[in-house]
Every structure is written in C-alpha cells, then in structure tokens.
C-alpha cells in the first residue's frame, strides 16, 4: 500500500494492517501519530480528516509529478489510475 509521512503523521492508503493481519477497523485509510503511537494502534482518520486529506493530496502530487524531490515532473513508467479515499464511514 502507498503511504506518506509528514512529521510524526503517517497516512497509509488502504484498509487493515497492510501486512499479515486483518487490521482493527473498517476505515478506508489509516492515519497515525508515530510520536504518540509508534505501534500504530489508534487510527486517527475519523478525528483528523483534514490532515488525512492534506497528506493524500501531497501523495497525489508526488505520484502525478513522478517525484518527491524538487525539479521538473518526471513521466511515470506506466499509466496511473488510482484514488486515495480518506473519507470516513458514517
């Protein structure tokens, strides 16, 4: 799964644990404060939706530009058709 980190916050673009376990909630993405929760046990997506949206936009720009560093955009090696959902379930 794609993920991005800014400061202590990490956004994982997918449900569940992204690894070998099922995960603990049914949110469409995961947001963690690694300073306060290094074990990634409390998904903050529903309590910090604006931050999750900002991180998703940041990741979208990186993918669209083909780079995370300063400079001119680089072409991706294949067409991309993806969407990051950070909208929480009601």
C-alpha positions as CSV (number, residue, x, y, z in Angstrom):
1,X,0.0,0.0,0.0
2,X,1.1,3.5,-0.6
3,X,2.0,5.6,2.4
4,X,3.3,9.0,3.2
5,X,4.8,10.7,6.3
6,X,4.9,14.3,7.3
7,X,6.4,15.0,10.7
8,X,5.0,12.5,13.2
9,X,2.0,11.7,11.0
10,X,1.8,8.7,8.6
11,X,-1.1,8.1,6.2
12,X,-1.5,4.6,4.8
13,X,-3.7,4.5,1.8
14,X,-5.7,1.3,2.5
15,X,-7.7,-0.6,5.0
16,X,-6.5,-3.0,7.6
17,X,-2.9,-3.5,8.6
18,X,-1.4,-3.6,5.1
19,X,0.6,-6.6,6.3
20,X,-0.1,-10.1,7.6
21,X,-3.0,-9.2,10.0
22,X,-6.6,-8.1,9.2
23,X,-6.5,-4.8,11.0
24,X,-8.8,-3.4,13.6
25,X,-11.3,-1.2,11.9
26,X,-13.1,-0.7,8.6
27,X,-11.9,2.8,7.7
28,X,-10.8,3.4,4.1
29,X,-7.3,4.6,5.1
30,X,-5.1,4.8,8.2
31,X,-3.6,7.9,9.9
32,X,-1.2,7.5,12.8
33,X,0.8,9.9,15.0
34,X,4.0,8.0,15.3
35,X,5.3,10.1,18.2
36,X,2.3,9.3,20.4
37,X,1.6,5.8,18.9
38,X,4.7,4.2,17.4
39,X,2.9,0.8,17.4
40,X,0.2,2.2,15.1
41,X,-2.7,1.1,17.3
42,X,-5.1,4.1,17.1
43,X,-6.3,5.1,13.6
44,X,-6.8,8.9,13.7
45,X,-8.6,9.1,10.3
46,X,-12.0,9.9,11.7
47,X,-10.7,12.5,14.2
48,X,-8.2,14.3,11.8
49,X,-9.9,14.2,8.4
50,X,-8.4,17.5,7.2
51,X,-4.8,16.3,7.9
52,X,-5.5,13.0,6.1
53,X,-6.8,14.9,3.1
54,X,-3.7,17.2,3.1
55,X,-1.4,14.1,3.2
56,X,-3.5,12.4,0.5
57,X,-3.2,15.5,-1.7
58,X,0.6,15.6,-1.1
59,X,0.9,11.9,-2.1
60,X,-1.2,12.5,-5.2
61,X,1.1,15.4,-6.3
62,X,4.2,13.1,-5.8
63,X,2.7,10.4,-7.9
64,X,1.4,12.8,-10.6
65,X,4.8,14.5,-10.8
66,X,6.7,11.3,-10.8
67,X,9.0,12.5,-8.0
68,X,9.1,13.7,-4.4
69,X,12.1,15.9,-4.8
70,X,12.4,19.4,-6.3
71,X,12.7,19.6,-10.1
72,X,10.7,19.2,-13.2
73,X,8.0,16.5,-13.4
74,X,9.1,13.1,-14.5
75,X,7.0,10.7,-16.5
76,X,5.7,7.6,-14.8
77,X,6.7,4.3,-16.4
78,X,3.0,3.3,-16.9
79,X,-0.4,5.0,-16.8
80,X,-1.8,5.5,-13.4
81,X,-5.4,5.2,-12.4
82,X,-5.8,5.3,-8.7
83,X,-7.7,7.2,-6.0
84,X,-7.0,7.7,-2.3
85,X,-10.0,7.7,-0.2
86,X,-9.7,9.3,3.2
87,X,-13.5,9.7,3.8
88,X,-14.5,8.0,6.9
89,X,-17.5,5.8,7.3
90,X,-20.5,7.4,9.0
